Amino acid sequence: MPTQEVQINKCIYCGGVGQTDEHIMPFALAGKSILRKASCETCRDITSRCEDNPLRQNWAVARAVLDYPSRKRDFDKEVFPLEVVLKDGTKTVLQLKRSETVGFAPFMEYPLPAFFTPSSNYKSGVVLSGHTLVGFGPDIKILIEKYGIKEIKYKVTHKSNYFEIMVAKIAYCAAVAAWGLDALQEKFVLPAILGAKDDVGYWMGCDPEGKIIPMIGKLNEANSIKLGVWQRADDENKYIIARIKCFSPSDAPEYIVVVGTLK
């Protein structure tokens, strides 16, 4: 994704005075593209909450291994605990430096956004269809051999649909950067991003066969965003569709978001 800097000077969430910058892809994921003066302080506090659980908890070790930036942590000075069972049956917790640990990153998988399947009886929240665990860093076989590991125990906690809201927020910011805030007519994902509605699963999901928008695949960049416009045969609305892949060089799942409509 090419680096962008777009001057907005207006809060893209409430329409108020733009006071702070917004990264399109989060800074913690090495995002460099920025919407300048694109959020008021109140909306910034609300919309930034979704990033804590996925980025600073579930993906923290992966970010450290990949040398992604952090404003508050020095990954070089940290040790990363890894709960294991050794070949002799001993249960222990290894304290590893980032140069030798494996950065596990959990990814949830979903069906198509309920927007595309109106007969699915969607009510609220999200519907899960699978779970993928991707590892970054040294070959795990080296770690197993070095410490005599029989079993690795890995725990992860997903909170309050924050991951899905973060993906929707990335898609929304990318659409604003591409078309401009005034070009967006309906902003479907905005209530979920602001915590006003629990409907993020209606707009966000997976499209593993690329039926709605072509797949991104593996790319040699940190993260990737692809935008497109989709129309139904019997509908004149132009729907903004975003496809997002975090950790682009990996086999991580890709997500699609129905952001809204164009004027």
C-alpha positions in Angstrom: 0.0 0.0 0.0 1.6 3.3 -1.1 2.2 5.8 1.7 -0.4 8.6 1.7 -0.9 11.8 3.6 -4.4 13.3 3.1 -5.4 16.6 4.7 -9.0 16.3 6.1 -9.4 19.1 8.7 -12.7 17.6 9.9 -13.6 14.7 12.2 -14.5 11.8 9.9 -16.6 10.3 12.7 -18.8 13.1 14.0 -18.2 16.0 11.5 -16.7 18.2 14.2 -13.3 20.0 14.2 -10.4 17.8 13.2 -7.8 17.9 16.0 -5.7 14.8 15.7 -4.3 12.6 12.9 -5.6 9.2 12.0 -3.5 6.4 10.7 -5.3 4.4 8.0 -3.6 1.2 8.9 -2.7 1.4 12.7 0.7 2.7 13.6 1.3 -0.5 15.6 1.0 -2.5 12.4 3.7 -0.3 10.7 1.0 1.9 9.1 2.5 5.0 7.6 -0.5 6.5 5.6 -2.2 9.3 7.6 -5.4 11.3 7.5 -4.3 14.7 8.8 -6.6 16.4 11.4 -9.2 13.7 10.8 -10.6 13.1 14.3 -11.7 15.2 17.3 -10.3 14.2 20.7 -13.6 12.6 21.9 -13.9 10.4 18.8 -10.3 9.5 18.9 -10.7 8.2 22.5 -13.7 6.1 21.4 -12.4 4.7 18.2 -8.9 3.9 19.5 -10.3 1.4 22.1 -10.7 -1.3 19.4 -7.0 -1.5 18.9 -5.8 -2.4 22.4 -7.0 -6.1 22.5 -5.9 -7.2 19.0 -2.7 -5.2 18.7 -1.3 -4.8 22.2 -2.4 -8.1 23.5 -3.1 -10.8 20.9 -0.6 -9.6 18.3 2.0 -8.1 20.6 4.6 -10.9 20.2 4.1 -11.1 16.4 4.7 -7.3 16.2 7.8 -7.6 18.3 9.2 -10.4 16.1 8.5 -8.5 13.0 10.0 -5.3 14.4 6.8 -3.3 14.2 6.8 0.0 16.0 5.4 0.8 19.5 5.1 4.1 21.2 5.2 2.7 24.7 7.2 -0.5 24.6 10.8 -1.3 23.9 10.6 -4.9 22.5 14.4 -5.3 22.7 14.3 -5.0 26.5 11.3 -7.4 27.0 11.2 -11.1 27.5 8.2 -13.1 26.1 6.8 -15.9 28.2 6.0 -19.2 26.4 4.2 -21.9 28.3 5.5 -25.4 27.4 5.6 -29.0 28.4 9.1 -30.5 28.0 9.8 -34.0 26.7 10.4 -35.2 30.2 6.9 -34.0 31.2 8.0 -30.9 33.1 5.7 -27.9 32.7 7.5 -24.6 32.6 7.3 -21.1 31.2 10.2 -20.1 29.0 11.3 -16.5 29.1 12.4 -15.7 25.5 14.0 -12.7 23.8 12.2 -11.6 20.7 15.1 -12.9 18.6 14.3 -16.5 19.5 10.6 -16.5 20.2 7.8 -17.4 17.9 5.3 -14.6 17.3 1.9 -16.3 17.2 -0.8 -14.2 15.7 -4.4 -15.5 15.9 -6.9 -14.7 13.2 -10.6 -15.3 13.3 -12.5 -16.3 10.2 -16.1 -15.5 9.2 -18.6 -16.2 6.5 -19.4 -13.5 4.0 -20.8 -10.3 5.6 -24.5 -10.8 6.3 -25.1 -7.9 3.9 -24.5 -10.4 1.0 -26.6 -13.1 2.6 -29.9 -11.5 3.7 -31.5 -14.9 4.3 -28.9 -15.7 7.0 -31.2 -14.3 9.8 -28.3 -12.2 11.1 -29.2 -10.4 14.4 -26.1 -8.8 15.9 -22.4 -9.2 16.7 -20.3 -11.6 14.5 -20.5 -15.2 13.3 -17.3 -17.2 13.4 -16.5 -19.9 10.9 -12.9 -20.8 11.9 -9.7 -19.8 13.5 -6.2 -19.6 12.0 -2.9 -19.3 14.0 0.1 -17.9 12.1 3.6 -17.9 13.4 6.4 -15.4 12.7 10.0 -15.5 13.5 12.5 -18.4 13.8 11.5 -21.9 12.6 9.5 -23.4 15.5 11.5 -26.7 15.0 14.6 -24.9 16.1 12.9 -23.8 19.3 11.5 -27.2 20.0 15.0 -28.8 19.5 16.8 -26.3 21.6 14.6 -26.6 24.7 13.4 -30.2 24.3 9.7 -29.1 23.9 6.9 -31.7 23.7 4.0 -29.3 23.8 3.4 -25.6 23.5 0.4 -24.0 25.2 -1.1 -20.9 23.7 -4.0 -18.9 25.0 -5.7 -15.9 23.4 -8.7 -13.8 24.5 -10.9 -11.9 22.0 -12.8 -9.0 23.6 -16.0 -7.1 22.6 -15.7 -7.6 18.8 -12.8 -5.2 19.0 -10.9 -6.9 16.2 -13.8 -6.7 13.8 -14.4 -3.1 14.6 -10.7 -2.4 14.0 -10.9 -3.9 10.6 -14.0 -1.9 9.8 -12.2 1.3 11.0 -9.3 0.5 8.7 -11.6 0.1 5.8 -13.5 3.3 6.6 -10.3 5.4 6.8 -9.1 3.9 3.5 -12.3 4.8 1.8 -12.1 8.4 3.1 -8.5 8.6 1.8 -9.5 7.3 -1.6 -12.7 9.2 -2.3 -12.9 12.0 0.3 -15.3 12.3 3.2 -17.9 14.3 1.1 -18.1 11.6 -1.5 -19.4 9.0 1.0 -23.2 9.0 1.0 -24.1 6.3 3.5 -21.5 5.2 6.1 -22.6 1.8 7.1 -19.8 0.9 9.4 -19.7 4.2 11.4 -22.2 3.2 14.1 -20.2 0.1 14.9 -16.9 2.0 15.0 -18.4 4.5 17.4 -19.9 1.8 19.6 -23.5 2.9 18.8 -24.6 -0.4 17.2 -23.6 -4.0 17.5 -23.9 -4.8 13.8 -20.3 -5.1 12.6 -20.9 -8.6 11.4 -23.4 -7.4 8.9 -20.7 -5.4 7.1 -17.5 -7.3 7.8 -16.5 -10.9 7.1 -14.4 -13.1 4.9 -14.5 -13.8 1.1 -11.9 -16.5 0.7 -12.7 -17.2 -2.9 -12.6 -13.6 -4.0 -16.2 -13.6 -5.2 -16.9 -10.0 -4.2 -13.5 -8.4 -4.7 -10.3 -10.1 -6.0 -7.9 -11.7 -3.5 -4.8 -9.8 -2.4 -2.6 -12.9 -1.9 0.9 -12.7 -0.5 2.7 -9.4 -1.0 6.1 -8.1 0.2 4.7 -5.4 2.4 3.5 -5.2 6.0 -0.2 -4.9 5.2 -2.4 -4.4 2.2 -5.7 -2.7 1.4 -7.7 -3.1 -1.8 -10.8 -0.9 -2.6 -13.5 -1.5 -5.1 -17.1 -0.5 -6.0 -19.7 -3.2 -6.1 -23.3 -3.0 -7.5 -26.3 -5.3 -7.4 -28.0 -6.0 -10.7 -31.3 -4.5 -9.4 -29.7 -1.7 -7.3 -28.3 1.6 -8.5 -26.3 2.2 -5.3 -22.5 2.0 -5.6 -21.2 0.1 -2.6 -17.7 0.7 -1.3 -16.0 -2.6 -0.6 -12.6 -2.9 1.1 -10.4 -6.0 1.2 -7.8 -6.0 4.0 -4.9 -8.2 4.8 -2.7 -7.8 7.8 0.8 -9.3 7.7 0.7 -9.5 3.9 3.6 -11.9 3.3 1.9 -14.6 5.3 -1.0 -17.0 4.9 -3.2 -14.8 7.2 -6.9 -14.6 6.2 -8.2 -11.6 4.3 -11.2 -9.6 5.3 -13.8 -7.7 3.4 -15.9 -4.7 4.6 -18.9 -3.1 3.1 -18.0 0.5 4.1 -21.0 2.4 2.6 -22.1 4.0 -0.6 -20.8 6.7 -2.9 -22.7 9.7 -3.9 
